[in-house]
């Protein structure tokens, strides 16, 4: 994808992470995926919200539970969207922790579930499989969001519900 096309659609990543926050709070913390079923989504200790466009204004919240900090909700009310977040995904007994950049959808500082193998070669294979699984989960959630976002009939009610959610105080 060339730079112009990437810039044209850069807002989708910020909207995706903001939608994940909305889903985490309003859908019992889970996002349904075709392959993995419900994936529990939580946000870790660091959350960065930014405005879009050429001049970026941002807020970074560092707290044990950044979604519960009123400053996070205030940032949303002023038009900021999630630009970077530390995410925690749980599928069954496995927990994946990682940073996600909204603009590039790049995973960073990935912490995978415990690897069971003790030998080097199988251990590397197991870690690569877990990394592939994490990428597939993020891809499936993003694909679900893009399908929803591109369907005007389906997106309208979700957008309205998200607006009400943003206006409400942060949960206690």
matplotlib code that plots the C-alpha trace (Angstrom):
import matplotlib.pyplot as plt

x = [0.0, 1.4, 1.8, -1.2, -3.5, -2.0, -2.6, -6.1, -7.1, -4.9, -8.0, -9.3, -6.7, -7.5, -11.2, -10.5, -8.7, -11.4, -14.1, -12.1, -12.3, -16.0, -16.4, -14.3, -16.6, -20.0, -19.8, -18.8, -15.2, -15.2, -15.0, -16.3, -14.0, -14.7, -11.7, -11.1, -14.6, -15.0, -11.7, -11.6, -10.1, -8.6, -6.3, -3.0, -1.3, -0.6, -3.0, -2.3, -5.1, -4.5, -6.4, -6.0, -4.7, -1.4, -1.2, -1.4, -2.5, -2.2, -2.8, -1.0, -2.6, -0.5, -2.5, -3.1, -6.5, -6.3, -9.9, -11.3, -9.4, -11.8, -9.0, -9.2, -12.9, -12.3, -9.8, -12.4, -14.9, -12.5, -12.3, -9.2, -9.1, -6.8, -3.5, -1.5, -2.5, -1.2, -3.6, -4.3, -6.2, -7.4, -8.5, -9.3, -6.4, -4.0, -3.1, -1.3, 0.0, 1.3, 1.4, -0.5, 0.1, -3.1, -1.5, 0.5, -1.3, 2.2, 2.6, 5.3, 6.6, 4.7, 4.4, 3.2, 1.6, 4.0, 5.7, 5.5, 8.4, 11.8, 14.0, 15.1, 13.8, 10.3, 10.2, 10.9, 8.3, 5.7, 6.5, 6.1, 2.8, 1.6, 2.8, 0.9, -2.2, -2.0, -1.6, -4.6, -6.7, -5.9, -6.6, -10.0, -11.0, -9.8, -11.7, -14.8, -14.5, -13.8, -16.9, -19.0, -17.5, -18.0, -21.7, -23.6, -26.8, -24.9, -22.4, -25.0, -26.5, -23.0, -21.7, -24.7, -24.2, -20.5, -21.4, -23.6, -20.8, -18.2, -20.6, -21.1, -18.7, -16.0, -17.2, -16.2]
y = [0.0, 3.4, 6.2, 8.2, 5.2, 4.3, 7.9, 7.9, 4.9, 5.6, 6.6, 3.0, 1.8, 4.4, 3.7, 0.0, 0.3, 2.7, 0.2, -2.6, -0.5, 0.0, -3.8, -4.6, -2.5, -3.2, -6.8, -8.5, -7.9, -10.3, -10.0, -12.9, -14.3, -17.0, -19.2, -18.6, -17.9, -15.2, -13.5, -11.6, -8.2, -6.0, -3.0, -2.9, -0.2, 2.3, 3.9, 6.7, 8.7, 11.2, 13.4, 12.7, 14.9, 16.7, 18.3, 15.6, 16.3, 13.4, 12.1, 9.2, 7.5, 5.2, 3.5, 0.0, 0.1, 3.1, 2.5, 3.3, 6.7, 9.6, 11.3, 8.5, 9.2, 13.0, 12.4, 10.5, 13.4, 15.9, 13.9, 11.8, 8.1, 5.3, 5.5, 3.0, 0.5, -2.3, -5.1, -8.4, -11.1, -14.3, -17.3, -20.3, -20.7, -18.7, -15.0, -12.9, -9.4, -6.9, -3.4, -2.4, 0.7, 1.9, 3.5, 0.5, -2.3, -3.3, -5.7, -4.8, -6.1, -9.4, -11.7, -15.1, -17.8, -20.2, -22.5, -26.1, -27.6, -27.7, -28.5, -25.5, -26.5, -27.5, -24.5, -22.1, -23.8, -23.5, -19.8, -19.2, -21.0, -18.8, -15.7, -16.7, -17.4, -13.9, -12.3, -14.3, -13.2, -9.5, -9.9, -11.5, -8.8, -6.1, -7.8, -7.9, -4.2, -3.2, -5.2, -3.5, 0.0, -0.3, -1.3, 1.9, 0.3, -1.8, 1.0, 3.7, 2.1, 1.1, 4.6, 6.1, 3.6, 4.5, 8.2, 7.5, 5.4, 8.2, 10.7, 8.5, 8.6, 6.0, 2.9, 2.7]
z = [0.0, -1.0, 1.5, 0.3, 0.7, 4.1, 5.3, 3.9, 6.0, 9.1, 11.0, 10.9, 13.3, 15.9, 15.4, 15.7, 19.1, 20.3, 19.3, 21.1, 24.3, 23.7, 23.2, 26.3, 28.4, 26.9, 25.6, 28.8, 27.8, 24.8, 21.0, 19.0, 16.3, 13.7, 14.6, 18.3, 19.5, 22.2, 22.9, 26.2, 25.7, 28.4, 28.3, 30.1, 32.0, 29.2, 26.8, 24.4, 22.8, 19.9, 17.5, 13.9, 11.1, 10.6, 14.0, 16.6, 20.2, 22.6, 26.1, 27.6, 30.6, 32.7, 35.4, 36.5, 34.8, 32.4, 31.1, 34.5, 34.8, 34.0, 32.1, 29.5, 29.0, 28.9, 26.1, 24.1, 24.7, 23.2, 20.0, 20.7, 19.7, 20.9, 19.1, 21.1, 23.8, 25.8, 25.2, 27.1, 25.1, 26.8, 25.0, 27.2, 29.6, 27.4, 27.9, 25.3, 26.2, 23.7, 22.6, 19.5, 17.4, 15.7, 12.6, 11.5, 13.5, 14.6, 17.6, 20.1, 23.4, 22.9, 25.9, 24.9, 27.1, 28.8, 26.4, 27.4, 25.5, 27.2, 24.1, 22.0, 18.5, 19.7, 22.0, 19.1, 17.0, 19.8, 20.3, 16.5, 16.5, 19.4, 17.7, 14.5, 16.7, 18.2, 14.8, 13.6, 16.6, 16.0, 12.2, 12.9, 15.3, 12.9, 10.0, 12.1, 12.9, 9.2, 8.0, 10.7, 10.0, 6.2, 6.5, 7.0, 8.3, 10.9, 11.8, 12.5, 15.6, 16.9, 16.4, 18.2, 21.1, 21.2, 21.4, 24.5, 26.0, 25.5, 27.2, 30.2, 33.2, 33.4, 35.2, 38.9]

ax = plt.figure().add_subplot(projection="3d")
ax.plot(x, y, z, "-o")
ax.set_aspect("equal")
plt.show()
